Amino acid sequence: MKGSRKLGREERVLWGKVAKTTRPISGRLEDLLAFDDLEDAAVEPSPLQAAKDSFPRMLVEPAEPPPLTKDKKGKIHHPMEKPVKRKLTRGRLPLEGRIDLHGMFQSEAHAVLLDFLLRAHERGLRHVLVITGKGRSIGSDGALKRAVPMWFSKPEYRHLISSYEDASANHGGDGALYVRLSRRRSEKS
């Protein structure tokens, strides 16, 4: 490297702190341990650090992520098409169902929403409104407003939903979602 230089004592200490926050690449653990030894020699241990070092160190290898499958289980919801959202906003495309989750705990809302979406899907409904609320905290989104979109990617919801989008102001704005349900298998042509 052109213009490379040796790190000073303070820079080595700072770099050591940064290095401890990362995971080593497989096979490079020895390099990290050698760097730890250099850092320990550069910094005088405090009494608190000496007590901390007396506990045994544990090394844990990161687990391999599960292989990705390319079937319907890995389906990703796409945003709702602009013409469809515009029609829903203006009332030209009817909302066939609505559910209000205000004031519910997440565990209760999860079960109620799943039941509602299952029934709507069985009845062949296509567009529903899910009202989550905006939340009570100042400067923070509501718990349901954050959680409901995450639930839609879970396996129990994934097959029911084709797409979803924030609702327009006349249907609740940020505190509601337009949800397009997927077609039932018997409806596909």
Backbone as ProteinMPNN parsed JSONL, in Angstrom:
{"seq_chain_A": "MKGSRKLGREERVLWGKVAKTTRPISGRLEDLLAFDDLEDAAVEPSPLQAAKDSFPRMLVEPAEPPPLTKDKKGKIHHPMEKPVKRKLTRGRLPLEGRIDLHGMFQSEAHAVLLDFLLRAHERGLRHVLVITGKGRSIGSDGALKRAVPMWFSKPEYRHLISSYEDASANHGGDGALYVRLSRRRSEKS", "coords_chain_A": {"N_chain_A": [[0.859, -1.17, 0.0], [0.67, 2.134, -0.905], [2.317, 4.717, 0.777], [1.848, 3.702, 3.302], [1.798, 3.43, 6.864], [2.971, 2.815, 10.201], [0.716, 2.074, 12.86], [-0.033, 4.214, 15.577], [0.132, 3.976, 19.221], [-2.345, 4.749, 20.453], [-4.001, 4.629, 18.217], [-3.88, 1.908, 17.604], [-5.161, 0.837, 19.836], [-7.722, 1.939, 19.524], [-8.388, 0.788, 17.034], [-8.406, -1.879, 17.801], [-10.65, -1.947, 19.465], [-12.652, -1.498, 17.567], [-12.27, -3.755, 15.969], [-13.065, -5.781, 17.682], [-15.803, -5.659, 17.58], [-16.615, -6.947, 15.325], [-17.19, -9.942, 13.328], [-14.91, -12.594, 12.879], [-13.512, -13.753, 9.773], [-13.884, -17.048, 8.582], [-11.251, -19.134, 9.566], [-9.524, -17.065, 10.103], [-9.275, -16.516, 12.722], [-7.018, -16.853, 14.286], [-5.399, -14.672, 13.579], [-6.906, -12.573, 14.676], [-6.775, -13.2, 17.393], [-4.024, -12.907, 17.794], [-3.818, -10.185, 17.358], [-5.315, -9.297, 19.512], [-3.53, -9.989, 21.573], [-1.452, -8.159, 21.063], [-2.813, -5.774, 21.57], [-3.428, -6.075, 24.274], [-0.88, -5.953, 25.379], [-0.225, -3.333, 24.826], [-1.94, -1.781, 26.355], [-2.336, -1.002, 29.721], [-3.704, -3.183, 32.084], [-6.672, -2.549, 33.952], [-7.839, -2.814, 37.387], [-10.503, -3.71, 37.3], [-10.626, -4.766, 34.712], [-8.795, -6.832, 34.987], [-10.164, -8.541, 36.721], [-12.265, -9.207, 35.059], [-10.944, -10.574, 33.029], [-10.295, -12.917, 34.286], [-12.323, -14.737, 34.002], [-13.241, -17.545, 31.976], [-12.787, -17.527, 28.39], [-15.106, -17.739, 25.733], [-15.403, -19.187, 22.585], [-17.334, -18.931, 19.776], [-18.565, -20.383, 16.908], [-20.055, -18.976, 14.013], [-23.346, -19.874, 12.952], [-24.454, -21.592, 10.011], [-26.571, -20.009, 7.648], [-29.962, -21.044, 6.88], [-30.635, -22.808, 3.821], [-31.904, -21.019, 0.992], [-35.127, -21.298, -0.394], [-36.86, -21.518, -3.492], [-39.603, -21.579, -3.763], [-43.152, -21.073, -3.255], [-43.023, -20.425, -0.596], [-41.014, -18.59, -0.213], [-42.026, -16.237, -1.15], [-42.246, -12.828, -2.013], [-43.866, -9.85, -1.125], [-45.093, -7.531, -3.401], [-45.253, -3.99, -4.068], [-48.459, -2.364, -4.199], [-50.12, -1.81, -7.288], [-50.094, 1.399, -8.91], [-52.458, 2.371, -10.32], [-54.454, 0.765, -9.135], [-54.297, 1.462, -6.422], [-55.006, 4.151, -6.656], [-57.661, 3.943, -7.536], [-58.806, 2.706, -5.299], [-58.421, 4.732, -3.401], [-60.031, 6.806, -4.416], [-62.502, 5.662, -4.287], [-63.527, 4.217, -6.376], [-62.951, 1.593, -6.645], [-64.191, -0.802, -4.633], [-63.692, -1.213, -1.097], [-63.796, -4.244, 0.281], [-63.866, -5.245, 2.806], [-63.113, -4.506, 6.261], [-60.975, -4.073, 9.068], [-60.432, -3.146, 12.404], [-57.785, -2.642, 14.461], [-57.223, -1.138, 16.662], [-56.121, -0.442, 19.978], [-55.567, -3.066, 20.709], [-53.524, -5.708, 22.047], [-50.391, -6.939, 20.761], [-50.288, -9.769, 20.515], [-52.989, -10.495, 20.632], [-54.006, -8.997, 18.47], [-52.63, -10.172, 16.35], [-53.751, -12.765, 16.144], [-56.474, -12.106, 15.673], [-56.31, -10.627, 13.29], [-55.239, -12.553, 11.538], [-57.347, -14.431, 11.512], [-59.388, -12.824, 10.413], [-58.3, -12.265, 7.837], [-58.076, -14.844, 6.794], [-60.811, -15.623, 6.66], [-61.774, -13.638, 4.888], [-60.291, -14.264, 2.611], [-61.231, -16.843, 2.062], [-63.86, -16.203, 1.388], [-63.439, -14.986, -0.992], [-62.796, -12.3, -1.228], [-61.096, -9.354, -2.401], [-59.906, -6.788, -1.854], [-59.097, -5.263, 1.137], [-59.257, -3.257, 4.135], [-56.964, -2.614, 6.631], [-56.828, -1.381, 9.731], [-54.461, -0.047, 11.713], [-53.76, 1.965, 13.426], [-51.981, 4.912, 14.496], [-50.338, 5.067, 16.64], [-49.542, 6.064, 20.023], [-47.345, 7.305, 21.154], [-45.19, 10.133, 21.102], [-43.186, 10.957, 18.412], [-42.684, 8.328, 17.77], [-43.565, 5.366, 16.036], [-46.584, 3.442, 16.187], [-46.936, 0.274, 17.868], [-48.406, -1.75, 16.543], [-48.536, -0.66, 14.012], [-45.934, -0.924, 13.159], [-45.591, -3.692, 13.42], [-47.536, -5.151, 11.903], [-46.928, -5.039, 9.004], [-44.608, -6.636, 9.107], [-45.636, -9.066, 9.958], [-46.988, -9.849, 7.689], [-45.083, -11.049, 6.106], [-44.67, -13.474, 7.244], [-45.06, -17.069, 7.304], [-47.772, -17.912, 7.813], [-49.347, -15.834, 6.901], [-48.41, -15.231, 4.37], [-49.344, -16.648, 2.065], [-51.873, -15.644, 1.81], [-51.852, -12.971, 1.075], [-51.462, -10.722, -1.572], [-50.456, -8.126, -2.133], [-49.67, -5.054, -0.381], [-50.208, -1.728, 0.888], [-49.651, 1.573, 2.211], [-52.527, 3.301, 3.366], [-54.622, 5.871, 1.894], [-55.172, 9.319, 2.926], [-57.944, 9.712, 3.358], [-58.791, 7.231, 4.181], [-57.503, 6.686, 6.528], [-54.783, 7.099, 6.365], [-51.434, 7.026, 7.437], [-52.025, 5.282, 9.47], [-53.306, 3.034, 8.55], [-53.715, 0.251, 6.285], [-53.991, -0.661, 2.876], [-54.914, -3.776, 1.712], [-54.331, -6.225, -0.617], [-55.764, -9.181, -1.302], [-54.671, -12.467, -2.177], [-55.707, -14.429, -5.0], [-58.022, -17.129, -4.736], [-57.166, -20.58, -5.209], [-58.97, -21.934, -6.862], [-60.026, -19.88, -8.338], [-58.135, -19.037, -10.131], [-57.203, -18.673, -13.521]], "CA_chain_A": [[0.0, 0.0, 0.0], [1.477, 3.337, -1.021], [2.187, 5.67, 1.874], [1.377, 3.077, 4.536], [2.604, 3.761, 8.04], [2.638, 2.037, 11.389], [-0.274, 2.705, 13.721], [0.42, 4.62, 16.897], [-0.444, 3.226, 20.337], [-3.763, 5.091, 20.594], [-4.707, 4.14, 17.035], [-3.999, 0.451, 17.748], [-6.195, 0.587, 20.845], [-9.0, 2.255, 18.888], [-8.649, -0.227, 16.025], [-8.735, -3.102, 18.525], [-12.046, -1.856, 19.893], [-13.476, -1.685, 16.368], [-12.122, -5.142, 15.52], [-13.815, -6.665, 18.572], [-17.233, -5.601, 17.273], [-16.872, -7.667, 14.084], [-16.988, -11.387, 13.362], [-13.778, -12.957, 12.02], [-13.751, -14.644, 8.646], [-13.484, -18.403, 8.925], [-9.825, -19.375, 9.371], [-8.744, -15.879, 10.437], [-9.398, -16.311, 14.156], [-5.672, -16.743, 14.853], [-4.958, -13.286, 13.385], [-7.606, -11.73, 15.639], [-6.215, -13.478, 18.713], [-2.698, -12.284, 17.842], [-4.051, -8.746, 17.495], [-5.735, -9.117, 20.907], [-2.326, -10.026, 22.401], [-0.768, -6.871, 20.866], [-3.582, -4.74, 22.244], [-3.269, -6.263, 25.72], [0.454, -5.488, 25.751], [-0.178, -1.873, 24.676], [-2.776, -1.121, 27.349], [-2.181, -1.552, 31.059], [-5.026, -3.614, 32.556], [-7.199, -1.962, 35.172], [-8.282, -3.884, 38.304], [-11.777, -4.236, 36.807], [-10.309, -5.585, 33.541], [-8.124, -8.043, 35.465], [-11.213, -9.425, 37.24], [-13.041, -9.669, 33.902], [-10.126, -11.53, 32.279], [-10.152, -14.173, 35.012], [-13.345, -15.653, 33.52], [-12.809, -18.19, 30.724], [-13.33, -16.985, 27.144], [-15.818, -18.709, 24.906], [-15.375, -18.904, 21.161], [-18.514, -19.524, 19.154], [-18.56, -20.296, 15.456], [-21.384, -18.594, 13.516], [-24.093, -20.953, 12.307], [-24.771, -21.389, 8.601], [-27.988, -19.694, 7.443], [-30.643, -22.114, 6.15], [-30.662, -22.549, 2.386], [-33.115, -20.352, 0.499], [-35.914, -22.069, -1.348], [-37.497, -20.626, -4.458], [-41.004, -21.927, -3.965], [-44.072, -20.028, -2.773], [-42.703, -20.059, 0.775], [-40.117, -17.44, -0.245], [-42.697, -15.184, -1.9], [-42.1, -11.468, -1.498], [-44.99, -9.02, -1.54], [-44.744, -6.369, -4.197], [-46.163, -2.872, -3.782], [-49.698, -2.339, -4.961], [-50.013, -1.012, -8.508], [-50.594, 2.766, -8.72], [-53.861, 2.533, -10.703], [-55.322, 0.096, -8.155], [-54.326, 2.306, -5.223], [-55.754, 5.367, -6.997], [-59.082, 3.584, -7.561], [-59.219, 2.494, -3.909], [-58.435, 6.049, -2.756], [-61.162, 7.599, -4.916], [-63.754, 4.956, -4.065], [-63.992, 3.55, -7.601], [-62.775, 0.171, -6.377], [-64.683, -0.874, -3.249], [-63.034, -1.988, -0.05], [-64.797, -5.271, 0.562], [-63.859, -5.56, 4.224], [-62.22, -3.678, 7.067], [-60.778, -4.512, 10.443], [-59.805, -2.114, 13.224], [-56.981, -3.292, 15.498], [-56.926, -0.159, 17.717], [-56.226, -0.814, 21.377], [-55.296, -4.482, 20.958], [-52.143, -6.13, 22.238], [-49.897, -7.573, 19.545], [-50.668, -11.187, 20.457], [-54.415, -10.536, 20.317], [-54.184, -8.461, 17.119], [-52.092, -11.155, 15.407], [-54.755, -13.82, 15.963], [-57.689, -11.523, 15.094], [-56.01, -10.275, 11.897], [-55.115, -13.785, 10.768], [-58.699, -14.972, 11.35], [-60.095, -11.946, 9.467], [-57.768, -12.453, 6.485], [-58.462, -16.194, 6.34], [-62.233, -15.59, 6.272], [-61.912, -12.812, 3.687], [-59.715, -15.023, 1.501], [-62.169, -17.93, 1.759], [-65.041, -15.611, 0.739], [-63.044, -14.481, -2.303], [-62.612, -10.848, -1.224], [-59.814, -8.972, -2.996], [-59.307, -5.594, -1.247], [-59.582, -4.975, 2.482], [-58.558, -2.195, 4.857], [-56.506, -3.01, 7.964], [-56.55, -0.16, 10.489], [-53.532, -0.369, 12.799], [-53.568, 3.123, 14.289], [-50.691, 5.578, 14.305], [-49.556, 4.974, 17.867], [-49.769, 7.163, 20.958], [-46.09, 7.947, 21.539], [-44.726, 11.227, 20.256], [-41.912, 10.637, 17.788], [-42.529, 6.897, 17.582], [-44.696, 4.69, 15.407], [-47.276, 2.503, 17.047], [-46.434, -1.105, 17.826], [-49.103, -2.489, 15.487], [-48.167, -0.072, 12.723], [-44.649, -1.532, 12.797], [-45.634, -5.153, 13.432], [-48.41, -5.763, 10.888], [-46.207, -5.361, 7.772], [-43.684, -7.756, 9.341], [-46.433, -10.284, 10.014], [-47.385, -10.232, 6.336], [-44.044, -11.877, 5.493], [-44.629, -14.759, 7.942], [-45.697, -18.127, 6.507], [-49.218, -18.031, 7.972], [-49.995, -14.746, 6.153], [-47.808, -15.047, 3.057], [-50.159, -17.18, 0.969], [-53.145, -14.926, 1.749], [-51.699, -11.584, 0.65], [-50.776, -10.448, -2.83], [-49.697, -6.892, -1.924], [-50.245, -4.113, 0.579], [-49.704, -0.367, 0.728], [-50.247, 2.527, 3.148], [-53.8, 3.84, 2.891], [-54.661, 7.319, 1.658], [-55.624, 10.094, 4.09], [-59.372, 9.55, 3.619], [-59.018, 5.916, 4.772], [-56.706, 6.507, 7.738], [-53.4, 7.516, 6.138], [-50.357, 6.186, 7.962], [-52.541, 4.349, 10.463], [-54.091, 1.972, 7.919], [-53.1, -0.389, 5.116], [-54.799, -1.352, 1.873], [-54.366, -5.115, 1.519], [-54.906, -6.979, -1.733], [-55.67, -10.608, -1.018], [-54.39, -13.282, -3.357], [-56.874, -15.172, -5.492], [-58.089, -18.531, -4.317], [-56.649, -21.454, -6.283], [-60.054, -22.292, -7.785], [-60.351, -18.701, -9.158], [-57.099, -18.787, -11.139], [-57.545, -19.215, -14.841]], "C_chain_A": [[0.899, 1.223, 0.0], [1.216, 4.267, 0.163], [1.712, 5.032, 3.17], [2.327, 3.422, 5.68], [2.171, 2.854, 9.177], [1.62, 2.807, 12.216], [0.366, 3.068, 15.061], [-0.301, 3.823, 17.973], [-1.946, 3.491, 20.469], [-4.581, 4.58, 19.415], [-4.898, 2.621, 17.097], [-5.093, 0.093, 18.746], [-7.569, 0.824, 20.239], [-9.362, 1.194, 17.851], [-9.023, -1.552, 16.687], [-10.171, -3.102, 18.996], [-12.989, -2.066, 18.723], [-13.442, -3.146, 15.94], [-12.917, -6.102, 16.402], [-15.309, -6.68, 18.26], [-17.59, -6.359, 16.008], [-16.696, -9.159, 14.292], [-15.833, -11.731, 12.446], [-14.222, -13.862, 10.878], [-13.228, -16.012, 9.043], [-12.004, -18.599, 8.606], [-8.955, -18.201, 9.762], [-8.776, -15.583, 11.937], [-8.026, -16.145, 14.805], [-5.144, -15.323, 14.728], [-5.604, -12.362, 14.405], [-7.058, -11.949, 17.042], [-4.823, -12.87, 18.857], [-2.835, -10.778, 18.018], [-4.493, -8.419, 18.917], [-4.524, -9.089, 21.829], [-1.55, -8.722, 22.288], [-1.482, -5.767, 21.624], [-3.417, -4.846, 23.756], [-1.908, -5.768, 26.197], [0.527, -3.97, 25.72], [-0.933, -1.159, 25.79], [-2.562, -1.805, 28.698], [-3.56, -1.948, 31.582], [-5.408, -2.925, 33.855], [-7.617, -3.089, 36.108], [-9.598, -4.516, 37.853], [-11.541, -5.166, 35.619], [-9.642, -6.884, 33.968], [-9.144, -9.032, 36.004], [-12.026, -10.012, 36.09], [-12.272, -10.745, 33.131], [-9.985, -12.864, 32.99], [-11.224, -15.191, 34.61], [-12.885, -16.286, 32.21], [-13.501, -17.558, 29.513], [-14.017, -18.085, 26.368], [-15.732, -18.261, 23.455], [-16.542, -19.644, 20.522], [-18.406, -19.311, 17.648], [-19.951, -19.891, 14.975], [-22.04, -19.757, 12.777], [-24.371, -20.589, 10.853], [-26.24, -21.011, 8.468], [-28.659, -20.816, 6.653], [-30.688, -21.792, 4.67], [-31.987, -21.928, 1.962], [-33.824, -21.246, -0.493], [-36.652, -21.104, -2.256], [-38.92, -21.049, -4.752], [-41.877, -20.816, -3.406], [-43.766, -19.594, -1.348], [-41.827, -18.815, 0.813], [-40.717, -16.251, -0.971], [-42.532, -13.832, -1.214], [-43.276, -10.652, -2.014], [-44.474, -7.806, -2.29], [-45.679, -5.225, -3.837], [-47.391, -2.937, -4.686], [-49.52, -1.43, -6.185], [-50.663, 0.357, -8.294], [-52.047, 2.933, -9.167], [-54.835, 1.9, -9.704], [-55.438, 0.946, -6.906], [-55.144, 3.576, -5.481], [-57.26, 5.086, -6.994], [-59.614, 3.346, -6.151], [-59.371, 3.837, -3.189], [-59.677, 6.83, -3.142], [-62.502, 6.898, -4.767], [-64.297, 4.267, -5.301], [-63.839, 2.043, -7.519], [-63.151, -0.025, -4.909], [-63.747, -1.669, -2.334], [-64.067, -2.972, 0.457], [-64.839, -5.684, 2.028], [-62.913, -4.625, 4.956], [-62.15, -4.25, 8.462], [-60.011, -3.422, 11.175], [-59.097, -2.797, 14.39], [-56.607, -2.339, 16.632], [-57.059, -0.767, 19.102], [-55.96, -2.274, 21.689], [-53.811, -4.68, 21.257], [-51.704, -6.87, 20.99], [-50.334, -9.028, 19.426], [-52.142, -11.34, 20.073], [-54.653, -10.088, 18.879], [-53.706, -9.455, 16.069], [-53.137, -12.224, 15.105], [-56.009, -13.288, 15.272], [-57.471, -11.2, 13.614], [-55.905, -11.527, 11.037], [-56.486, -14.397, 10.501], [-59.487, -14.159, 10.321], [-59.622, -12.205, 8.033], [-58.093, -13.842, 5.941], [-59.91, -16.222, 5.867], [-62.445, -14.791, 4.988], [-61.388, -13.558, 2.466], [-60.652, -16.152, 1.085], [-63.412, -17.411, 1.037], [-64.712, -15.027, -0.635], [-62.911, -12.969, -2.368], [-61.225, -10.516, -1.77], [-59.138, -7.817, -2.269], [-59.951, -5.315, 0.107], [-58.724, -3.872, 3.095], [-58.229, -2.712, 6.254], [-56.097, -1.74, 8.691], [-55.705, -0.541, 11.697], [-53.451, 0.75, 13.821], [-52.166, 3.672, 14.098], [-49.797, 5.467, 15.523], [-49.756, 6.207, 18.723], [-48.503, 7.936, 21.272], [-45.729, 9.054, 20.567], [-43.358, 10.84, 19.711], [-41.678, 9.159, 17.55], [-43.771, 6.337, 16.905], [-45.337, 3.746, 16.405], [-46.742, 1.091, 16.861], [-47.099, -1.89, 16.701], [-48.752, -1.957, 14.107], [-46.845, -0.659, 12.228], [-44.783, -3.033, 12.592], [-46.423, -5.756, 12.268], [-47.683, -6.002, 9.562], [-45.193, -6.497, 7.935], [-44.442, -9.076, 9.385], [-46.773, -10.772, 8.619], [-46.329, -11.092, 5.645], [-43.906, -13.229, 6.178], [-45.414, -15.801, 7.151], [-47.215, -18.198, 6.626], [-49.988, -16.959, 7.201], [-49.596, -14.739, 4.679], [-48.69, -15.518, 1.91], [-51.482, -16.428, 0.803], [-53.036, -13.593, 1.03], [-50.917, -11.481, -0.646], [-49.904, -9.204, -2.699], [-50.388, -6.049, -0.867], [-49.551, -2.777, 0.428], [-50.339, 0.503, 1.807], [-51.516, 3.104, 2.542], [-53.69, 5.343, 2.656], [-55.267, 8.006, 2.887], [-57.105, 9.879, 4.399], [-59.727, 8.163, 4.178], [-58.139, 5.665, 5.998], [-55.236, 6.845, 7.582], [-52.385, 6.513, 6.665], [-50.848, 5.128, 8.939], [-53.36, 3.226, 9.875], [-53.353, 1.444, 6.691], [-54.179, -0.916, 4.18], [-54.128, -2.707, 1.676], [-55.093, -5.766, 0.356], [-54.668, -8.449, -1.433], [-55.401, -11.375, -2.301], [-55.659, -14.034, -3.758], [-56.831, -16.587, -4.93], [-57.655, -19.385, -5.488], [-57.729, -21.796, -7.298], [-60.403, -21.132, -8.712], [-59.351, -18.49, -10.273], [-57.498, -19.406, -12.454], [-56.329, -19.374, -15.686]], "O_chain_A": [[1.801, 1.327, 0.831], [0.072, 4.564, 0.506], [1.221, 5.734, 4.055], [3.513, 3.673, 5.467], [1.126, 2.208, 9.11], [1.652, 4.036, 12.27], [1.19, 2.329, 15.599], [-1.237, 3.08, 17.678], [-2.731, 2.549, 20.584], [-5.72, 4.146, 19.587], [-5.941, 2.105, 16.696], [-5.861, -0.844, 18.526], [-8.478, 0.013, 20.414], [-10.508, 0.749, 17.792], [-9.878, -2.274, 16.173], [-10.845, -4.13, 18.939], [-14.013, -2.736, 18.862], [-14.477, -3.712, 15.586], [-13.394, -7.129, 15.921], [-16.007, -7.621, 18.639], [-18.765, -6.412, 15.643], [-16.131, -9.597, 15.294], [-15.768, -11.214, 11.331], [-15.176, -14.629, 11.002], [-12.236, -16.117, 9.764], [-11.554, -18.272, 7.508], [-7.731, -18.333, 9.754], [-8.349, -14.512, 12.367], [-7.88, -15.387, 15.764], [-4.513, -14.813, 15.654], [-4.947, -11.471, 14.944], [-6.891, -10.993, 17.8], [-4.477, -12.369, 19.927], [-2.055, -10.163, 18.745], [-4.1, -7.393, 19.471], [-4.468, -8.282, 22.757], [-1.04, -8.218, 23.289], [-0.842, -4.92, 22.248], [-3.283, -3.833, 24.442], [-1.794, -5.225, 27.296], [1.264, -3.374, 26.505], [-0.587, -0.028, 26.133], [-2.601, -3.031, 28.798], [-4.491, -1.144, 31.534], [-4.576, -2.74, 34.744], [-7.741, -4.229, 35.661], [-9.789, -5.723, 38.005], [-12.166, -6.221, 35.516], [-9.896, -7.931, 33.374], [-9.016, -10.235, 35.777], [-12.43, -11.174, 36.138], [-12.863, -11.707, 32.64], [-9.595, -13.852, 32.367], [-11.054, -16.386, 34.85], [-12.21, -15.632, 31.414], [-14.645, -17.113, 29.599], [-13.56, -19.228, 26.352], [-15.962, -17.093, 23.141], [-16.705, -20.848, 20.716], [-18.183, -18.194, 17.181], [-20.942, -20.414, 15.484], [-21.379, -20.52, 12.073], [-24.506, -19.413, 10.513], [-27.086, -21.631, 9.112], [-28.005, -21.473, 5.843], [-30.771, -20.622, 4.296], [-33.046, -22.26, 2.494], [-33.188, -21.878, -1.337], [-37.025, -20.007, -1.842], [-39.394, -20.893, -5.877], [-41.382, -19.727, -3.116], [-44.194, -18.52, -0.923], [-41.889, -18.054, 1.779], [-39.988, -15.343, -1.37], [-42.661, -13.715, 0.005], [-43.643, -10.744, -3.186], [-43.532, -7.142, -1.855], [-46.785, -5.462, -3.351], [-47.352, -3.492, -5.784], [-48.844, -0.405, -6.111], [-51.663, 0.468, -7.584], [-52.818, 3.581, -8.459], [-55.914, 2.44, -9.457], [-56.535, 1.138, -6.38], [-55.892, 4.019, -4.609], [-58.043, 5.9, -6.504], [-60.739, 3.735, -5.836], [-60.337, 4.048, -2.455], [-60.31, 7.451, -2.289], [-63.538, 7.479, -5.088], [-65.425, 3.775, -5.28], [-64.512, 1.301, -8.235], [-62.494, 0.53, -4.028], [-63.113, -2.643, -2.739], [-65.098, -2.575, 1.001], [-65.752, -6.397, 2.446], [-62.024, -4.026, 4.352], [-63.11, -4.826, 8.974], [-59.063, -2.846, 10.64], [-59.737, -3.455, 15.21], [-55.774, -2.676, 17.473], [-57.997, -1.517, 19.37], [-56.115, -2.686, 22.839], [-52.96, -3.926, 20.786], [-52.538, -7.375, 20.239], [-50.712, -9.471, 18.342], [-52.494, -12.214, 19.281], [-55.413, -10.724, 18.149], [-54.315, -9.569, 15.006], [-53.378, -12.55, 13.943], [-56.55, -13.944, 14.382], [-58.339, -11.466, 12.783], [-56.428, -11.558, 9.923], [-56.759, -14.837, 9.384], [-60.168, -14.723, 9.464], [-60.439, -12.347, 7.122], [-58.357, -13.993, 4.749], [-60.212, -16.773, 4.808], [-63.199, -15.207, 4.108], [-61.989, -13.486, 1.394], [-60.847, -16.393, -0.106], [-63.958, -18.096, 0.173], [-65.616, -14.616, -1.362], [-62.913, -12.403, -3.461], [-60.29, -11.302, -1.62], [-57.923, -7.845, -2.077], [-61.166, -5.154, 0.219], [-57.618, -3.593, 2.633], [-59.108, -3.189, 6.971], [-55.123, -1.093, 8.309], [-56.16, -1.258, 12.588], [-53.103, 0.503, 14.976], [-51.276, 2.982, 13.601], [-48.602, 5.751, 15.435], [-50.1, 7.274, 18.214], [-48.576, 9.114, 21.623], [-45.936, 8.929, 19.36], [-42.474, 10.441, 20.469], [-40.576, 8.768, 17.165], [-44.889, 6.778, 17.17], [-44.694, 3.306, 17.358], [-46.169, 0.761, 15.822], [-46.422, -2.623, 15.979], [-48.679, -2.719, 13.143], [-46.658, -0.867, 11.029], [-44.159, -3.593, 11.691], [-46.011, -6.771, 11.708], [-47.807, -7.1, 9.019], [-44.95, -7.243, 6.987], [-43.946, -10.093, 8.902], [-46.84, -11.979, 8.384], [-46.649, -11.798, 4.689], [-43.104, -14.056, 5.743], [-46.333, -15.454, 6.409], [-47.89, -18.512, 5.645], [-51.16, -17.155, 6.881], [-50.367, -14.288, 3.832], [-48.773, -14.846, 0.882], [-52.142, -16.558, -0.228], [-54.009, -13.126, 0.439], [-49.85, -12.075, -0.796], [-48.742, -9.217, -3.106], [-51.538, -6.296, -0.505], [-48.441, -2.698, -0.097], [-51.442, 0.21, 2.269], [-51.572, 3.365, 1.34], [-52.777, 5.998, 3.158], [-55.805, 7.346, 3.775], [-57.494, 9.862, 5.567], [-60.861, 7.952, 4.606], [-58.046, 4.527, 6.458], [-54.506, 6.877, 8.573], [-52.461, 5.317, 6.382], [-50.132, 4.162, 9.204], [-54.048, 2.521, 10.612], [-52.48, 2.113, 6.137], [-55.151, -1.534, 4.615], [-52.913, -2.78, 1.493], [-56.321, -5.848, 0.346], [-53.529, -8.904, -1.325], [-55.848, -10.981, -3.379], [-56.56, -14.241, -2.945], [-55.767, -17.156, -4.686], [-57.762, -18.963, -6.639], [-57.431, -21.934, -8.484], [-61.007, -21.349, -9.762], [-59.666, -17.834, -11.265], [-58.052, -20.504, -12.509], [-56.426, -19.818, -16.83]]}, "name": "protein", "num_of_chains": 1, "seq": "MKGSRKLGREERVLWGKVAKTTRPISGRLEDLLAFDDLEDAAVEPSPLQAAKDSFPRMLVEPAEPPPLTKDKKGKIHHPMEKPVKRKLTRGRLPLEGRIDLHGMFQSEAHAVLLDFLLRAHERGLRHVLVITGKGRSIGSDGALKRAVPMWFSKPEYRHLISSYEDASANHGGDGALYVRLSRRRSEKS"}
